[in-house]
Amino acid sequence: MRLGVLDVGSNTVHLLVVDAHRGGHPMPMSSTKATLRLSENMDDHGRITPGGSARLTSTITEFASIAKTSGCVQLMPFATSAVREATNSDEVLARIRHDTGVDLRVLTGVDEARLTFLAVRRWYGWSAGRILNIDIGGGSLEMSNGCDEAPDAALSLPLGAGRLTREWLREDPPGKRRVAVLRDWLEAELVVPAKQLVEPGRPDLAVGTSKTFRTLARLTGAAPSSAGPRERRILSSSGLRQLIAFISRMTAADRAELEGVSSDRSQQLVAGALVAEASMRALSLDTLEICPWALREGLILRKLDTDLDSEPGAGCPNGVPGPTETVSQ
């Protein structure tokens, strides 16, 4: 079947159209993005502004039309931290539903961690053993650890790259002292979560997902996206430290000139790199494998599983939430 996954994130709205079937691997057919910077369109009371809400509604209308024109039999729309944390999220969701007919589902942070872990497990397979995954978003950091398709531990922390840029690194470039202060703060914030995450066991494979990790790996020497998703890509802690020393002295405009760095991501690249470094240090990881699959693929895979579950005699596998399920945080 052809599916559309509509991802409303803190920075962008992304429509991914894929052809998917049970037992096969989702084949991307098209990808459409719009940069809305929704997390920056909040007032002092944490409400999404009328302008931000209007742009979001307009974009969803456009992307739903693209999905229909592309032949999608189902649209799977979801939102993450920006909408989740907005104090007027119910109002915004109701407007979207009324104006577009799209029922935008808000995932919890734990939903994100668990579904991303499912995608990572399917990519690497059972032979990978125990997997630990780290995913850096615009508003939150998700981490998970497990031996099966559902992780034994799944955490979501308000340590996204966009959030930390707004709260800590407003100057451009951010300045050596400010970077050092944020580095120390992140180290303290991750002590307890790191212990919780590895309590079930140390990983056989440590993985990083998200655009932030792919960009950091590219800037430290990994193959470009043109080499294809099956090319092995690694991010090392030593390479990351050197990269931070380099990019933290640059302006956002200069970072946008680097290969693999988009202009809409250049502002939050330093914060993202610092979160990656702090996470790896807290978890005593020297390297991370970069997985091309993440949350969107996890939703697609869970959708296929759910369809299989609905057949006569089928059970409910793995305890991983489907598109219409939630997991308590």
Secondary structure in CASP SS format (residue, H / E / C, confidence):
PFRMAT SS
TARGET T0000
AUTHOR 0000-0000-0000
METHOD secondary structure of the structure
MODEL  1
M C 1.00
R E 1.00
L E 1.00
G E 1.00
V E 1.00
L E 1.00
D E 1.00
V E 1.00
G C 1.00
S C 1.00
N C 1.00
T E 1.00
V E 1.00
H E 1.00
L E 1.00
L E 1.00
V E 1.00
V E 1.00
D E 1.00
A C 1.00
H C 1.00
R C 1.00
G C 1.00
G C 1.00
H C 1.00
P C 1.00
M E 1.00
P E 1.00
M E 1.00
S E 1.00
S E 1.00
T E 1.00
K E 1.00
A E 1.00
T E 1.00
L C 1.00
R C 1.00
L H 1.00
S H 1.00
E H 1.00
N C 1.00
M E 1.00
D C 1.00
D C 1.00
H C 1.00
G C 1.00
R C 1.00
I E 1.00
T C 1.00
P H 1.00
G H 1.00
G H 1.00
S H 1.00
A H 1.00
R H 1.00
L H 1.00
T H 1.00
S H 1.00
T H 1.00
I H 1.00
T H 1.00
E H 1.00
F H 1.00
A H 1.00
S H 1.00
I H 1.00
A H 1.00
K H 1.00
T H 1.00
S C 1.00
G C 1.00
C C 1.00
V C 1.00
Q E 1.00
L E 1.00
M E 1.00
P E 1.00
F E 1.00
A E 1.00
T C 1.00
S H 1.00
A H 1.00
V H 1.00
R H 1.00
E H 1.00
A C 1.00
T C 1.00
N C 1.00
S H 1.00
D H 1.00
E H 1.00
V H 1.00
L H 1.00
A H 1.00
R H 1.00
I H 1.00
R H 1.00
H H 1.00
D H 1.00
T H 1.00
G C 1.00
V C 1.00
D C 1.00
L C 1.00
R E 1.00
V E 1.00
L C 1.00
T C 1.00
G H 1.00
V H 1.00
D H 1.00
E H 1.00
A H 1.00
R H 1.00
L H 1.00
T H 1.00
F H 1.00
L H 1.00
A H 1.00
V H 1.00
R H 1.00
R H 1.00
W H 1.00
Y H 1.00
G C 1.00
W H 1.00
S H 1.00
A H 1.00
G C 1.00
R C 1.00
I E 1.00
L E 1.00
N E 1.00
I E 1.00
D E 1.00
I E 1.00
G C 1.00
G C 1.00
G C 1.00
S C 1.00
L E 1.00
E E 1.00
M E 1.00
S E 1.00
N E 1.00
G E 1.00
C C 1.00
D C 1.00
E C 1.00
A C 1.00
P C 1.00
D C 1.00
A E 1.00
A E 1.00
L E 1.00
S E 1.00
L E 1.00
P C 1.00
L C 1.00
G C 1.00
A H 1.00
G H 1.00
R H 1.00
L H 1.00
T H 1.00
R H 1.00
E H 1.00
W H 1.00
L C 1.00
R C 1.00
E C 1.00
D C 1.00
P C 1.00
P C 1.00
G C 1.00
K H 1.00
R H 1.00
R H 1.00
V H 1.00
A H 1.00
V H 1.00
L H 1.00
R H 1.00
D H 1.00
W H 1.00
L H 1.00
E H 1.00
A H 1.00
E H 1.00
L C 1.00
V H 1.00
V H 1.00
P H 1.00
A H 1.00
K H 1.00
Q H 1.00
L H 1.00
V H 1.00
E C 1.00
P C 1.00
G C 1.00
R C 1.00
P C 1.00
D C 1.00
L E 1.00
A E 1.00
V E 1.00
G E 1.00
T E 1.00
S C 1.00
K H 1.00
T H 1.00
F H 1.00
R H 1.00
T H 1.00
L H 1.00
A H 1.00
R H 1.00
L H 1.00
T C 1.00
G C 1.00
A C 1.00
A C 1.00
P C 1.00
S H 1.00
S H 1.00
A H 1.00
G C 1.00
P C 1.00
R C 1.00
E C 1.00
R C 1.00
R C 1.00
I E 1.00
L E 1.00
S E 1.00
S H 1.00
S H 1.00
G H 1.00
L H 1.00
R H 1.00
Q H 1.00
L H 1.00
I H 1.00
A H 1.00
F H 1.00
I H 1.00
S C 1.00
R C 1.00
M C 1.00
T C 1.00
A H 1.00
A H 1.00
D H 1.00
R H 1.00
A C 1.00
E C 1.00
L C 1.00
E C 1.00
G C 1.00
V C 1.00
S C 1.00
S H 1.00
D H 1.00
R H 1.00
S H 1.00
Q C 1.00
Q C 1.00
L H 1.00
V H 1.00
A H 1.00
G H 1.00
A H 1.00
L H 1.00
V H 1.00
A H 1.00
E H 1.00
A H 1.00
S H 1.00
M H 1.00
R H 1.00
A H 1.00
L C 1.00
S C 1.00
L C 1.00
D C 1.00
T E 1.00
L E 1.00
E E 1.00
I E 1.00
C C 1.00
P C 1.00
W C 1.00
A C 1.00
L H 1.00
R H 1.00
E H 1.00
G H 1.00
L H 1.00
I H 1.00
L H 1.00
R H 1.00
K H 1.00
L H 1.00
D H 1.00
T H 1.00
D H 1.00
L H 1.00
D H 1.00
S C 1.00
E C 1.00
P C 1.00
G C 1.00
A C 1.00
G C 1.00
C C 1.00
P C 1.00
N C 1.00
G C 1.00
V C 1.00
P C 1.00
G C 1.00
P C 1.00
T C 1.00
E C 1.00
T C 1.00
V C 1.00
S C 1.00
Q C 1.00
END
